[in-house]
Amino acid sequence: MGNDGNHARVALSRSAVAPEEHGADDGSVIPTLILIGFVLGRWWKVVIPATAVAWPVILVTGGNRVDLELALGAGMLAAINTAVGAGVFLAVMAISGVTARAVLRWLAPHG
């Protein structure tokens, strides 16, 4: 009987989303999505839905056991994080008065 209680505790501590089963989350996903939103903020209408679809696809195809609810939640969080980055980009452009065309001219090779 005593062993059954210990076994139950161990089973509860190792849930279906245990890091050792699915790869440890090093905390780089959120900053990466924000950076993607910031760098590609000019095309926010395409980038935000693309990350909302791409991130759950990456999770599912990466060998993780992901149910539909988790995939939908991951997609929503990916869209929110990307939108934050795009919003920062758009705010910087609005505050500085720089147009996207001026940024592209600046980035273009001079010669």
N, CA, C and O of each residue as an XYZ file, in Angstrom:
444
protein
N       0.814     -1.202      0.000
C       0.000      0.000      0.000
C       0.851      1.256      0.000
O       0.545      2.221     -0.701
N       1.941      1.245      0.802
C       2.791      2.430      0.887
C       3.439      2.769     -0.446
O       3.634      3.940     -0.771
N       3.769      1.744     -1.210
C       4.398      1.985     -2.507
C       3.427      2.584     -3.507
O       3.835      3.351     -4.379
N       2.135      2.244     -3.395
C       1.149      2.792     -4.313
C       1.052      4.304     -4.171
O       0.896      5.010     -5.167
N       1.142      4.800     -2.965
C       1.090      6.250     -2.756
C       2.290      6.948     -3.367
O       2.157      8.014     -3.968
N       3.472      6.342     -3.214
C       4.669      6.922     -3.825
C       4.596      6.870     -5.342
O       5.004      7.812     -6.022
N       4.077      5.774     -5.869
C       3.962      5.647     -7.321
C       3.014      6.718     -7.881
O       3.283      7.297     -8.934
N       1.920      6.975     -7.184
C       0.963      7.990     -7.631
C       1.613      9.372     -7.627
O       1.395     10.164     -8.544
N       2.417      9.666     -6.590
C       3.097     10.959     -6.525
C       4.077     11.122     -7.676
O       4.159     12.196     -8.273
N       4.816     10.074     -7.992
C       5.772     10.121     -9.096
C       5.032     10.299    -10.410
O       5.467     11.064    -11.271
N       3.917      9.597    -10.568
C       3.144      9.707    -11.803
C       2.593     11.115    -11.960
O       2.574     11.647    -13.070
N       2.149     11.720    -10.882
C       1.638     13.088    -10.969
C       2.742     14.090    -11.274
O       2.504     15.093    -11.946
N       3.934     13.826    -10.791
C       5.022     14.766    -11.044
C       5.521     14.682    -12.480
O       6.157     15.617    -12.968
N       5.243     13.581    -13.160
C       5.635     13.419    -14.565
C       4.387     13.461    -15.436
O       3.867     12.424    -15.846
N       3.928     14.638    -15.703
C       2.712     14.791    -16.500
C       3.027     14.602    -17.975
O       4.174     14.364    -18.351
N       2.014     14.709    -18.792
C       2.185     14.519    -20.235
C       3.000     15.640    -20.866
O       3.450     15.508    -22.004
N       3.193     16.724    -20.155
C       3.955     17.837    -20.719
C       5.286     18.001    -20.003
O       5.833     19.102    -19.944
N       5.805     16.912    -19.463
C       7.085     16.971    -18.755
C       8.194     17.356    -19.722
O       8.241     16.843    -20.840
N       9.090     18.252    -19.310
C      10.145     18.713    -20.213
C      11.044     17.603    -20.718
O      11.543     17.688    -21.839
N      11.267     16.560    -19.924
C      12.160     15.512    -20.382
C      11.557     14.706    -21.524
O      12.286     14.057    -22.274
N      10.242     14.740    -21.664
C       9.599     14.011    -22.755
C       9.488     14.842    -24.016
O       9.476     14.283    -25.113
N       9.408     16.139    -23.898
C       9.131     16.991    -25.047
C      10.232     17.983    -25.347
O      10.045     18.842    -26.209
N      11.351     17.910    -24.690
C      12.409     18.876    -24.908
C      12.209     20.048    -23.972
O      11.093     20.549    -23.826
N      13.268     20.483    -23.346
C      13.160     21.567    -22.381
C      12.927     22.885    -23.100
O      13.534     23.161    -24.135
N      12.048     23.684    -22.541
C      11.794     25.018    -23.074
C      12.811     25.949    -22.448
O      12.807     26.177    -21.239
N      13.680     26.482    -23.286
C      14.715     27.364    -22.757
C      14.261     28.814    -22.717
O      15.057     29.697    -22.396
N      13.006     29.077    -23.034
C      12.476     30.429    -22.938
C      12.800     31.310    -24.129
O      12.687     32.532    -24.036
N      13.201     30.718    -25.248
C      13.591     31.534    -26.398
C      12.468     31.713    -27.411
O      12.642     32.448    -28.383
N      11.336     31.075    -27.219
C      10.257     31.149    -28.202
C       9.626     32.545    -28.229
O       9.463     33.125    -29.303
N       9.279     33.077    -27.088
C       8.614     34.378    -27.039
C       9.494     35.484    -27.615
O       9.030     36.236    -28.472
N      10.755     35.614    -27.174
C      11.581     36.666    -27.781
C      11.796     36.465    -29.281
O      11.907     37.437    -30.028
N      11.855     35.212    -29.720
C      12.035     34.956    -31.150
C      10.830     35.428    -31.939
O      10.985     36.048    -32.992
N       9.641     35.147    -31.453
C       8.439     35.588    -32.153
C       8.301     37.114    -32.119
O       7.847     37.717    -33.091
N       8.687     37.728    -31.018
C       8.657     39.193    -30.951
C       9.650     39.775    -31.947
O       9.350     40.765    -32.615
N      10.829     39.170    -32.053
C      11.834     39.634    -33.001
C      11.344     39.462    -34.441
O      11.548     40.344    -35.275
N      10.708     38.345    -34.729
C      10.142     38.133    -36.067
C       9.119     39.223    -36.370
O       9.103     39.778    -37.469
N       8.268     39.528    -35.395
C       7.277     40.580    -35.595
C       7.920     41.935    -35.810
O       7.442     42.730    -36.619
N       9.008     42.207    -35.087
C       9.684     43.498    -35.215
C      10.389     43.609    -36.574
O      10.276     44.624    -37.261
N      11.110     42.560    -36.946
C      11.873     42.604    -38.200
C      10.943     42.626    -39.415
O      11.209     43.328    -40.391
N       9.865     41.867    -39.354
C       8.936     41.790    -40.480
C       7.668     42.596    -40.227
O       6.623     42.319    -40.817
N       7.760     43.588    -39.354
C       6.590     44.378    -38.973
C       5.938     45.128    -40.102
O       4.749     45.438    -40.032
N       6.681     45.426    -41.133
C       6.121     46.127    -42.287
C       5.013     45.306    -42.927
O       4.051     45.860    -43.460
N       5.147     43.999    -42.873
C       4.179     43.088    -43.488
C       3.343     42.388    -42.415
O       3.105     41.184    -42.508
N       2.902     43.120    -41.413
C       2.228     42.549    -40.261
C       0.960     41.794    -40.626
O       0.609     40.829    -39.947
N       0.267     42.205    -41.674
C      -0.980     41.528    -42.051
C      -0.735     40.104    -42.538
O      -1.646     39.277    -42.509
N       0.467     39.815    -42.977
C       0.818     38.473    -43.424
C       1.551     37.711    -42.324
O       1.312     36.521    -42.119
N       2.448     38.405    -41.618
C       3.323     37.753    -40.646
C       2.549     37.224    -39.439
O       2.819     36.116    -38.977
N       1.609     37.982    -38.932
C       0.876     37.550    -37.732
C       0.074     36.270    -37.996
O       0.186     35.321    -37.221
N      -0.733     36.214    -39.066
C      -1.422     34.931    -39.322
C      -0.462     33.794    -39.663
O      -0.723     32.638    -39.328
N       0.649     34.118    -40.329
C       1.611     33.071    -40.687
C       2.214     32.424    -39.440
O       2.350     31.202    -39.381
N       2.575     33.231    -38.447
C       3.121     32.648    -37.223
C       2.049     31.917    -36.425
O       2.340     30.937    -35.739
N       0.806     32.395    -36.515
C      -0.284     31.717    -35.807
C      -0.519     30.317    -36.368
O      -0.965     29.427    -35.644
N      -0.227     30.120    -37.631
C      -0.376     28.796    -38.252
C       0.930     28.003    -38.140
O       0.912     26.806    -37.855
N       2.052     28.671    -38.365
C       3.335     27.966    -38.428
C       3.756     27.389    -37.079
O       4.276     26.274    -37.031
N       3.548     28.111    -35.992
C       4.023     27.623    -34.699
C       3.333     26.328    -34.263
O       4.026     25.404    -33.838
N       2.002     26.215    -34.347
C       1.391     24.918    -34.013
C       1.844     23.795    -34.947
O       1.993     22.650    -34.520
N       2.061     24.123    -36.215
C       2.547     23.111    -37.151
C       3.931     22.631    -36.728
O       4.214     21.434    -36.775
N       4.792     23.556    -36.316
C       6.124     23.189    -35.836
C       6.022     22.307    -34.597
O       6.759     21.330    -34.464
N       5.120     22.645    -33.702
C       4.945     21.827    -32.499
C       4.492     20.417    -32.836
O       5.027     19.445    -32.302
N       3.512     20.303    -33.716
C       2.955     18.990    -34.042
C       3.961     18.156    -34.826
O       4.125     16.968    -34.546
N       4.633     18.753    -35.795
C       5.578     17.998    -36.620
C       6.903     17.751    -35.902
O       7.716     16.950    -36.364
N       7.124     18.420    -34.795
C       8.358     18.231    -34.048
C       8.339     17.026    -33.128
O       9.267     16.837    -32.340
N       7.316     16.220    -33.212
C       7.257     15.004    -32.410
C       6.644     15.199    -31.040
O       6.717     14.298    -30.205
N       6.049     16.338    -30.787
C       5.403     16.581    -29.499
C       3.983     16.037    -29.523
O       3.305     16.072    -30.550
N       3.545     15.537    -28.379
C       2.158     15.111    -28.259
C       1.328     16.342    -27.920
O       1.267     16.765    -26.766
N       0.698     16.905    -28.927
C      -0.046     18.147    -28.772
C      -1.488     17.884    -29.176
O      -1.755     17.398    -30.274
N      -2.418     18.209    -28.283
C      -3.822     18.069    -28.638
C      -4.301     19.355    -29.305
O      -3.564     20.338    -29.382
N      -5.531     19.337    -29.780
C      -6.073     20.466    -30.535
C      -6.114     21.740    -29.705
O      -5.777     22.813    -30.205
N      -6.522     21.639    -28.444
C      -6.622     22.822    -27.589
C      -5.255     23.463    -27.366
O      -5.131     24.687    -27.399
N      -4.242     22.651    -27.141
C      -2.896     23.170    -26.942
C      -2.366     23.811    -28.225
O      -1.711     24.851    -28.172
N      -2.643     23.201    -29.365
C      -2.201     23.763    -30.645
C      -2.876     25.099    -30.915
O      -2.230     26.040    -31.377
N      -4.175     25.189    -30.630
C      -4.880     26.468    -30.825
C      -4.349     27.539    -29.881
O      -4.166     28.689    -30.279
N      -4.104     27.163    -28.641
C      -3.533     28.114    -27.687
C      -2.147     28.564    -28.088
O      -1.813     29.741    -27.953
N      -1.330     27.636    -28.584
C       0.018     27.987    -29.035
C      -0.049     28.933    -30.225
O       0.750     29.864    -30.324
N      -0.988     28.702    -31.122
C      -1.159     29.591    -32.271
C      -1.581     30.991    -31.858
O      -1.101     31.985    -32.403
N      -2.481     31.055    -30.890
C      -2.926     32.378    -30.403
C      -1.775     33.114    -29.722
O      -1.590     34.310    -29.944
N      -1.007     32.417    -28.902
C       0.135     33.058    -28.240
C       1.205     33.478    -29.245
O       1.835     34.522    -29.081
N       1.408     32.681    -30.267
C       2.368     33.052    -31.312
C       1.914     34.322    -32.015
O       2.723     35.211    -32.282
N       0.622     34.410    -32.316
C       0.091     35.605    -32.978
C       0.219     36.830    -32.078
O       0.563     37.914    -32.551
N      -0.054     36.668    -30.791
C       0.046     37.793    -29.857
C       1.493     38.272    -29.743
O       1.753     39.475    -29.787
N       2.426     37.346    -29.597
C       3.830     37.738    -29.470
C       4.346     38.400    -30.740
O       5.095     39.374    -30.675
N       3.951     37.876    -31.890
C       4.357     38.484    -33.157
C       3.723     39.865    -33.309
O       4.360     40.790    -33.813
N       2.484     40.002    -32.878
C       1.812     41.301    -32.949
C       2.490     42.332    -32.060
O       2.541     43.512    -32.409
N       3.008     41.906    -30.926
C       3.746     42.826    -30.050
C       4.972     43.357    -30.787
O       5.222     44.562    -30.781
N       5.731     42.479    -31.415
C       6.911     42.906    -32.167
C       6.550     43.819    -33.325
O       7.218     44.828    -33.553
N       5.501     43.473    -34.057
C       5.066     44.313    -35.176
C       4.560     45.658    -34.671
O       4.788     46.691    -35.300
N       3.875     45.641    -33.539
C       3.392     46.904    -32.961
C       4.534     47.816    -32.552
O       4.461     49.032    -32.733
N       5.583     47.235    -32.003
C       6.757     48.040    -31.647
C       7.371     48.630    -32.906
O       7.741     49.804    -32.924
N       7.484     47.827    -33.958
C       8.022     48.328    -35.222
C       7.186     49.488    -35.740
O       7.724     50.537    -36.097
N       5.872     49.302    -35.783
C       4.987     50.345    -36.304
C       5.023     51.595    -35.431
O       4.948     52.712    -35.944
N       5.139     51.418    -34.123
C       5.227     52.578    -33.226
C       6.525     53.341    -33.457
O       6.531     54.572    -33.476
N       7.615     52.618    -33.632
C       8.901     53.279    -33.893
C       8.834     54.048    -35.200
O       9.318     55.177    -35.287
N       8.233     53.441    -36.219
C       8.111     54.121    -37.512
C       7.219     55.362    -37.398
O       7.523     56.400    -37.984
N       6.123     55.256    -36.647
C       5.217     56.396    -36.503
C       5.860     57.520    -35.699
O       5.721     58.693    -36.045
N       6.557     57.167    -34.637
C       7.185     58.185    -33.790
C       8.323     58.875    -34.524
O       8.490     60.091    -34.430
N       9.096     58.097    -35.249
C      10.252     58.681    -35.929
C       9.861     59.380    -37.231
O      10.645     60.155    -37.778
N       8.667     59.113    -37.723
C       8.219     59.733    -38.965
C       8.870     59.124    -40.194
O       8.812     59.699    -41.281
N       9.476     57.986    -40.031
C      10.149     57.323    -41.143
C       9.144     56.434    -41.860
O       8.404     55.679    -41.228
N       9.125     56.530    -43.155
C       8.248     55.649    -43.923
C       8.978     54.360    -44.247
O      10.206     54.295    -44.196
N       8.226     53.362    -44.571
C       8.819     52.068    -44.924
C       9.672     52.197    -46.179
O      10.703     51.535    -46.301
N       9.255     53.036    -47.101
C      10.030     53.223    -48.332
C      11.402     53.814    -48.024
O      12.394     53.435    -48.646
N      11.462     54.738    -47.072
C      12.749     55.327    -46.685
C      13.641     54.273    -46.035
O      14.853     54.264    -46.252
N      13.052     53.395    -45.246
C      13.839     52.321    -44.624
C      14.387     51.390    -45.690
O      15.550     50.993    -45.624
N      13.568     51.033    -46.674
C      14.025     50.150    -47.738
C      15.107     50.816    -48.582
O      16.047     50.146    -49.009
N      14.992     52.122    -48.831
C      16.049     52.845    -49.555
C      17.344     52.807    -48.763
O      18.423     52.636    -49.332
N      17.237     52.967    -47.453
C      18.417     52.963    -46.594
C      19.080     51.586    -46.566
O      20.305     51.478    -46.504
N      18.254     50.529    -46.615
C      18.776     49.170    -46.588
C      19.326     48.727    -47.936
O      20.139     47.805    -47.994
N      18.898     49.367    -49.019
C      19.319     48.960    -50.362
C      20.816     49.245    -50.534
O      21.351     50.204    -49.976
N      21.470     48.394    -51.315
C      22.906     48.622    -51.553
C      23.131     49.920    -52.315
O      22.403     50.235    -53.256
N      24.122     50.649    -51.909
C      24.460     51.926    -52.547
C      25.617     51.673    -53.522
O      26.607     51.031    -53.172
N      25.481     52.163    -54.686
C      26.609     51.927    -55.580
C      26.450     52.460    -56.917
O      27.345     52.315    -57.750
